[in-house]
């Protein structure tokens, strides 16, 4: 007999971990995209060279 409660608890745990992983990856991708865009328009960490 399969323990349904245990499966549900495991599924919830995996879902929570998956959500955290997705958030983390989303943040990293967002930072990477911003950084690439800044490089493309001639910016760096010290500011933009609009002059």
Backbone as ProteinMPNN parsed JSONL, in Angstrom:
{"seq_chain_A": "XXXXXXXXXXXXXXXXXXXXXXXXXXXXXXXXXXXXXXXXXXXXXXXXXXX", "coords_chain_A": {"N_chain_A": [[0.849, -1.204, 0.0], [0.551, 2.202, -0.841], [1.786, 5.128, 0.683], [-0.164, 7.745, 0.78], [-0.243, 10.26, 2.028], [2.463, 10.713, 2.542], [3.434, 10.905, -0.055], [2.11, 13.223, -0.917], [3.215, 15.113, 0.83], [5.885, 14.97, 0.012], [5.614, 15.844, -2.624], [4.774, 18.469, -2.205], [7.049, 19.501, -0.971], [8.971, 19.238, -3.015], [7.776, 20.92, -4.893], [8.02, 23.371, -3.579], [10.803, 23.666, -3.444], [11.334, 23.698, -6.186], [10.066, 26.082, -6.898], [11.68, 27.948, -5.558], [14.092, 27.518, -6.921], [13.349, 28.307, -9.494], [12.817, 31.043, -9.042], [15.368, 31.921, -8.287], [16.876, 31.366, -10.606], [15.486, 33.017, -12.362], [16.121, 35.559, -11.317], [18.914, 35.573, -11.697], [19.062, 35.403, -14.499], [17.776, 37.788, -15.164], [19.585, 39.695, -14.093], [21.816, 39.104, -15.645], [20.873, 39.73, -18.23], [20.394, 42.497, -17.935], [23.02, 43.332, -17.474], [24.296, 42.653, -19.898], [22.845, 44.309, -21.635], [23.65, 46.808, -20.63], [26.364, 46.707, -21.273], [26.119, 46.698, -24.037], [25.083, 49.241, -24.573], [27.153, 50.769, -23.808], [27.735, 51.133, -21.085], [29.246, 50.798, -17.834], [30.188, 49.542, -14.578], [30.966, 51.884, -13.329], [29.434, 53.824, -14.384], [27.636, 55.46, -17.093], [28.854, 56.179, -20.347], [27.947, 58.747, -21.597], [28.933, 61.094, -22.5]], "CA_chain_A": [[0.0, 0.0, 0.0], [1.328, 3.437, -0.959], [1.446, 6.154, 1.668], [-0.601, 8.923, 0.024], [0.172, 11.458, 2.767], [3.896, 10.907, 2.321], [3.607, 11.376, -1.435], [1.653, 14.616, -0.979], [4.22, 15.923, 1.52], [7.061, 15.016, -0.862], [5.271, 16.679, -3.777], [4.775, 19.862, -1.74], [8.444, 19.885, -0.735], [9.586, 19.393, -4.339], [7.196, 22.121, -5.477], [8.597, 24.536, -2.917], [12.194, 23.758, -3.907], [11.287, 24.089, -7.597], [9.715, 27.502, -6.929], [12.888, 28.687, -5.167], [15.056, 27.404, -8.022], [12.865, 29.156, -10.586], [13.023, 32.439, -8.655], [16.799, 32.183, -8.324], [17.273, 31.396, -12.019], [14.893, 34.229, -12.927], [16.923, 36.707, -10.874], [20.212, 35.513, -12.366], [18.851, 35.737, -15.91], [17.486, 39.219, -15.217], [20.834, 40.427, -13.87], [22.662, 38.877, -16.821], [20.307, 40.508, -19.341], [20.67, 43.914, -17.659], [24.45, 43.547, -17.637], [24.572, 42.612, -21.335], [22.296, 45.541, -22.222], [24.522, 47.917, -20.22], [27.57, 46.627, -22.097], [25.775, 47.047, -25.413], [24.892, 50.691, -24.72], [28.388, 51.447, -23.406], [27.794, 51.418, -19.658], [29.911, 49.839, -16.971], [29.793, 49.727, -13.18], [31.262, 53.241, -12.879], [28.471, 54.744, -14.97], [27.474, 55.421, -18.537], [29.669, 57.162, -21.065], [27.088, 59.501, -22.534], [29.623, 62.289, -22.965]], "C_chain_A": [[0.888, 1.259, 0.0], [0.843, 4.455, 0.061], [1.144, 7.46, 0.94], [-0.133, 10.22, 0.698], [1.641, 11.769, 2.543], [4.173, 11.437, 0.925], [3.219, 12.836, -1.572], [2.684, 15.536, -0.327], [5.469, 16.072, 0.649], [6.805, 15.929, -2.056], [5.274, 18.159, -3.395], [6.193, 20.362, -1.557], [9.153, 20.148, -2.07], [9.068, 20.656, -5.018], [7.797, 23.39, -4.899], [10.032, 24.75, -3.378], [12.238, 24.246, -5.35], [10.969, 25.577, -7.733], [10.939, 28.352, -6.589], [13.913, 28.676, -6.291], [14.643, 28.306, -9.176], [13.074, 30.634, -10.282], [14.49, 32.816, -8.774], [17.293, 32.302, -9.761], [16.726, 32.651, -12.691], [15.69, 35.471, -12.566], [18.259, 36.742, -11.603], [20.097, 35.901, -13.832], [18.581, 37.23, -16.06], [18.737, 40.065, -15.055], [21.742, 40.317, -15.097], [22.187, 39.707, -18.009], [20.587, 42.0, -19.148], [22.135, 44.24, -17.917], [24.833, 43.586, -19.107], [24.057, 43.88, -22.016], [23.171, 46.741, -21.881], [25.807, 47.912, -21.043], [27.28, 47.093, -23.517], [25.619, 48.55, -25.602], [26.065, 51.479, -24.141], [28.461, 51.824, -21.949], [28.699, 50.404, -18.98], [29.536, 50.179, -15.533], [30.054, 51.145, -12.683], [30.32, 54.266, -13.494], [28.448, 54.633, -16.484], [28.312, 56.507, -19.193], [28.844, 57.909, -22.087], [27.832, 60.674, -23.146], [30.129, 62.103, -24.392]], "O_chain_A": [[1.854, 1.348, 0.758], [-0.358, 4.62, 0.273], [2.051, 8.187, 0.535], [0.312, 11.154, 0.031], [2.026, 12.926, 2.375], [5.027, 12.302, 0.733], [3.9, 13.605, -2.251], [2.994, 16.604, -0.854], [6.043, 17.158, 0.555], [7.68, 16.697, -2.454], [5.724, 19.003, -4.171], [6.52, 21.489, -1.93], [9.845, 21.154, -2.229], [9.837, 21.381, -5.649], [8.053, 24.357, -5.616], [10.435, 25.877, -3.669], [13.059, 25.092, -5.706], [11.538, 26.258, -8.586], [11.206, 29.355, -7.25], [14.532, 29.699, -6.583], [15.478, 28.988, -9.769], [13.466, 31.398, -11.164], [14.828, 33.881, -9.29], [18.037, 33.224, -10.095], [17.416, 33.28, -13.494], [15.91, 36.339, -13.41], [18.693, 37.795, -12.071], [20.934, 36.64, -14.35], [19.099, 37.866, -16.978], [18.935, 41.037, -15.784], [22.35, 41.296, -15.529], [22.995, 40.314, -18.711], [20.973, 42.687, -20.093], [22.462, 45.275, -18.497], [25.606, 44.448, -19.526], [24.736, 44.456, -22.866], [23.413, 47.596, -22.733], [26.288, 48.965, -21.463], [28.088, 47.794, -24.128], [25.971, 49.086, -26.652], [25.99, 52.7, -23.997], [29.186, 52.755, -21.596], [28.898, 49.297, -19.48], [28.663, 51.014, -15.299], [29.431, 51.576, -11.712], [30.393, 55.45, -13.165], [29.153, 53.814, -17.074], [28.458, 57.607, -18.661], [29.016, 57.731, -23.293], [27.427, 61.197, -24.184], [30.739, 63.012, -24.955]]}, "name": "protein", "num_of_chains": 1, "seq": "XXXXXXXXXXXXXXXXXXXXXXXXXXXXXXXXXXXXXXXXXXXXXXXXXXX"}
